[in-house]
Amino acid sequence: MDSIDIFIFIAEGLIILGAIFAIVMPLIKSFDNPSSLVKTGLGVAALAVVFFIAYSISDGDVLPKFAADPFNLTPAMSKFVGGALYTTYALFIIAIVGIVFTELNKALK
């Protein structure tokens, strides 16, 4: 059982290391072309706007069975999870619309 725990900690460390590299390496590369940071910033801002719209329309209702042990779900946590789910749905729909639009645009050219 100890070896499983060790490998879980190693996996968590590698995930954190990968996330750090995924954030830091593009920033280092963008120092050559600072105008690319503007596009990245606009993309992050657009994602933040989509999330905050989704967060604002989600509700914080928690069923009594989820408010008790073992879940201990609070209304704030429920609202955050609902916002994340609505964000996922919105981004999925935006991606599908983008794919359809691109394919129709290619077909008409």
Secondary structure, DSSP 8 states (H G I E B T S, - for coil): -HHHHHHHHHHHHHHHHHHHHHHHHHHHHHTS-THHHHHHHHHHHHHHHHHHHHHHHS-----HHHHSTTT---HHHHHHHHHHHHHHHHHHHHHHHHHHHHHHHHHH-
